Amino acid sequence: ANEIGDPDAFAGRFSMLVRLATVDIGSWVLPLVALAFIAPRAGIGGRFVHYVVASNWASAITAWLMLPSALIRLFLSSASQVSSLVSLFLFALSMVLTWRMTNATMGRGAAVGTAVFVGMFIASLLVLFGLQTLLGITVPDDVGVQSLSGLVSTG
C-alpha cells in the first residue's frame, strides 16, 4: 500500500534488479574471460573448456546445496545463530567441493588446481566488489548490525 503513492517505486526496484543482474553475470563471466586469456600461457589451455563446463554444473549444485540455509532463514530471523552457522558451514563445504572440482578438471596436480581455484576466487570477488561500487549498490548500515545481533552479547 505504501508503494502506491510513489510513482518511482517500480522504476527503482527494476533498476536495482538490472544492476544486481549485471553484477551477478559480470562476476560469473569476467573471471572466466580472464582465465581464457591466461590459460594458454599457463599451460592449462587444453583444460579450459573442461573447467568451464564443470564449474557451471558445480555452481548449479552449489545453489541447491545452499537451499537449507535459505529455508532456515525463511523460518528464523536472519540474525539467528543457527542460520548463520549453517550458512557458514555450507559456504565452507561449497568451497571445499569447488576446490576439489577445480583440481579434478585441471588434471595437473594440486598446486595448479589450487592456483586456479584461488585465482578465480579472488578474481570473482574483485569483479563483484568492483561492479557493486561502479553501479552504486550498497548494503544499508543496519543490515550488518541485525545480522550480528544474535552473535554479540550486549549485557
Number of C-alpha atoms within 10 A of each C-alpha: 5 6 9 9 8 10 9 11 13 12 11 10 11 12 12 15 12 11 18 16 12 16 22 16 12 16 20 18 14 16 19 19 11 12 21 16 11 14 17 13 10 11 12 20 17 11 15 19 13 14 22 16 11 16 17 12 11 17 14 10 12 19 10 12 15 17 13 14 21 16 11 17 18 11 9 13 15 20 18 17 17 16 22 20 12 17 19 13 14 18 16 12 15 19 15 12 14 18 19 16 18 25 21 16 19 22 14 13 11 15 10 17 21 16 14 21 20 14 14 18 14 13 18 20 14 14 19 19 14 14 19 18 12 10 14 11 14 8 9 8 8 8 12 11 13 14 17 15 15 15 13 10 7 5 3
